[in-house]
Amino acid sequence: MKTMKLGDQIKRVSEKDADRMRKEGWNYCPKSEWKEKVRAFQKPKEEPTEKKKGKGNPKGKAKKNK
Protein backbone atom coordinates (compact mmCIF):
# COMPACT_ATOMS: atom_id res chain seq x y z
CA MET A 1 0.00 0.00 0.00
CA LYS A 2 1.12 3.53 -0.82
CA THR A 3 -0.21 6.88 0.27
CA MET A 4 -0.84 9.31 -2.59
CA LYS A 5 -1.74 13.01 -2.52
CA LEU A 6 -3.15 15.37 -5.14
CA GLY A 7 -3.92 18.84 -3.81
CA ASP A 8 -5.69 18.25 -0.51
CA GLN A 9 -7.01 14.81 -1.48
CA ILE A 10 -5.17 11.86 0.13
CA LYS A 11 -5.72 8.18 -0.71
CA ARG A 12 -4.24 4.82 0.27
CA VAL A 13 -3.79 2.66 -2.84
CA SER A 14 -2.13 -0.57 -3.95
CA GLU A 15 1.35 -0.62 -5.48
CA LYS A 16 -0.15 -1.16 -8.94
CA ASP A 17 -2.53 1.79 -8.65
CA ALA A 18 0.24 3.98 -7.21
CA ASP A 19 2.28 3.65 -10.41
CA ARG A 20 -0.71 4.65 -12.54
CA MET A 21 -1.65 7.56 -10.28
CA ARG A 22 1.96 8.82 -10.22
CA LYS A 23 1.77 9.21 -14.02
CA GLU A 24 -1.50 11.13 -13.60
CA GLY A 25 0.14 13.76 -11.38
CA TRP A 26 -0.33 12.34 -7.89
CA ASN A 27 2.62 12.48 -5.46
CA TYR A 28 3.67 10.18 -2.66
CA CYS A 29 3.10 11.44 0.89
CA PRO A 30 3.84 10.05 4.36
CA LYS A 31 1.37 7.58 5.86
CA SER A 32 1.35 9.69 9.02
CA GLU A 33 -0.28 12.52 7.04
CA TRP A 34 -3.06 10.15 5.93
CA LYS A 35 -3.51 8.98 9.54
CA GLU A 36 -3.90 12.54 10.81
CA LYS A 37 -6.09 14.00 8.07
CA VAL A 38 -8.18 11.12 6.71
CA ARG A 39 -8.34 8.16 9.05
CA ALA A 40 -8.85 10.26 12.19
CA PHE A 41 -12.06 11.74 10.77
CA GLN A 42 -13.49 8.39 9.70
CA LYS A 43 -13.25 6.83 13.17
CA PRO A 44 -16.25 7.45 15.40
CA LYS A 45 -15.10 9.26 18.51
CA GLU A 46 -15.85 7.40 21.68
CA GLU A 47 -17.00 9.39 24.65
CA PRO A 48 -14.77 8.90 27.67
CA THR A 49 -16.34 6.69 30.28
CA GLU A 50 -15.63 6.70 33.98
CA LYS A 51 -13.34 3.95 35.09
CA LYS A 52 -14.80 1.69 37.72
CA LYS A 53 -12.71 0.91 40.75
CA GLY A 54 -11.91 -2.73 41.25
CA LYS A 55 -13.00 -4.45 44.42
CA GLY A 56 -10.85 -6.66 46.54
CA ASN A 57 -7.37 -7.88 45.84
CA PRO A 58 -5.84 -6.31 42.71
CA LYS A 59 -4.39 -9.67 41.67
CA GLY A 60 -7.87 -11.14 41.47
CA LYS A 61 -7.28 -13.77 44.11
CA ALA A 62 -8.98 -13.98 47.45
CA LYS A 63 -6.81 -13.68 50.55
CA LYS A 64 -6.50 -16.83 52.60
CA ASN A 65 -6.93 -16.52 56.34
CA LYS A 66 -4.70 -18.71 58.46
ABEGO torsion letter per residue (X at the ends): XBBBBBEABBBBBBAAAAAAAAAAGBBBBBAAAAAAAAAAAABBBBBBBBBBBBBEBAAGBBBBBX
